Amino acid sequence: MSVKLCSLYTLEREPVSYELEIHYTYHPYVPARGPSYASGGEPEEYAFVEIDRIECDQVNDMFELTDAEEEGVLDWLLCEAQDEMNARADDAADYRYERLREDRQ
């Protein structure tokens, strides 16, 4: 199940700092599934991100990253996405806990 996310990122290109708004899709880790009667099994799929678009108010045209910049940004986005998904899971758990507490009162 992929998730669409957006993060703000500051890219340093001396002497200018660009403030980027990066829209991307996060594809979470999927563990391997063993064989069954219906299929021979599925290999694991590692988590990854895909950049959908980059917006920058400082540039009139579409903002382009170099290969090295893109590699660094993708690594950073993967960490950001995993942090966001962990925060969402924590919020959901807190919500369920509060609902249970309210139901018991």
FENHULIN-V790322 format. One record per helix or strand of 2 or more residues. SS is the DSSP state (a for helix, b for strand). FROM is the first residue (numbers start at 1). LEN is the number of residues. If there is no record, write none. Layout:
# FENHULIN-V790322
ss={SS:SS}
from={FROM:FROM}
len={LEN:LEN}
This chain:
# FENHULIN-V790322
ss={b:b:b:a}
from={2:16:48:67}
len={12:12:8:38}
